[in-house]
Amino acid sequence: MSELLLIDDDQELCELLSSWLSQEGFHVRACHDGRSARRALAETSPAAVVLDVMLPDGSGLELLKQLRSDHPDLPVLMLSARGEPLDRILGLELGADDYLAKPCDPRELTARLRAVLRRSHPTAVSSQLELGDLCFSPVRGVVSIDGQEFTLTVSESRLLEALLKQPGEPLDKQDLAQIALGRKLTLYDRSLDMHISNLRKKIGPHPDGRPRIVALRSRGYYYSL
């Protein structure tokens, strides 16, 4: 049974989602503010976190930033009642693996959680991938470039693994979304682009200044040789 930390100040919603998710095989611990969430994270090691953008004692985005610093490989799914594009973009920029607007269908939340958990625990163990000055361990989710290590989120790790396995070959956006997000992109969905942007920031360009990850307009991305 996967342990899930649900962080939302809406207690009625937490009860509803906890009841549903428990029936789906999750053990849910609910927290209604940032302080209790930090305490829960210090006491337990959840398999994933569902985090609301708005909390009574601070921003969920600030808590996400701390989560990414302390637990870089912990899957995080963001919720927002406002559904503002800026919230979505900021959440993804800060390292959220996925995002849902409230009110959300519990079935969709369950599907998204299962997808991100599958990506964080791949059944097939990939060997270390090396290309030029870059060395990547998919199992650890760690990239090493000239001796400097960078820890990737679950989605970033899946993206880089796919790109490195087919260097120089363009990969379709929808195929990459299925790999990184466990779902197809919807209209105006920039989730994949934000994960690629975060990945680019972490691994930087080639030593000669060329971008490692190249975008092909309306098509997809490839890792340049």
LINVENNOR-V737820 format. One record per backbone hydrogen bond with DSSP energy under -0.5 kcal/mol. CO is the residue of the C=O (numbers start at 1). NH is the residue of the N-H. Records with the same first field share a line. If there is no record, write none. Layout:
CO->NH / NH
This chain:
2->27
3->47 / 48
4->6 / 29
5->7 / 50
6->8 / 31
7->52
9->11
10->14
11->15
12->16
13->17
14->18
15->19
16->20
17->21
18->22
19->23
20->24
21->26
22->25
25->2
26->28
27->4
29->6
31->8
32->56
33->37
34->38
35->39
36->40
37->41
38->42
39->43
40->44
47->75
48->5
49->51 / 77
50->7
51->79
53->55 / 60 / 61
54->9
55->58
58->55
59->63
60->64
61->65
62->66
63->67
64->68
65->69
66->70
67->71
71->74
73->75
75->49
76->97 / 98
77->51
78->100
79->53
80->102
84->88
85->89
86->90
87->91
88->92
89->93
90->94
91->96
92->95
98->78
100->80
105->108 / 109
106->110
107->111
108->112
109->113
110->114
111->115
112->116
113->117
114->118
115->119
116->120
117->121
123->125
124->126
129->136
131->134
133->146
134->131
135->144
136->129 / 138
137->141 / 142
141->152
142->137
143->150
144->135
145->148
148->145
150->143
153->157
154->158
155->159
156->160
157->161
158->162
159->163
160->164
161->165
162->166
163->166
164->167
166->169
168->170
171->221
172->176
173->177
174->178
175->179
176->180
177->181 / 182 / 183
178->182
186->189
188->190
190->194
191->195
192->196
193->197
194->198
195->199
196->200
197->201
198->202
199->203
200->204
206->209
210->206
212->214 / 224
214->222
215->217
216->219 / 220
219->173
220->216
221->171
222->214 / 224
223->168
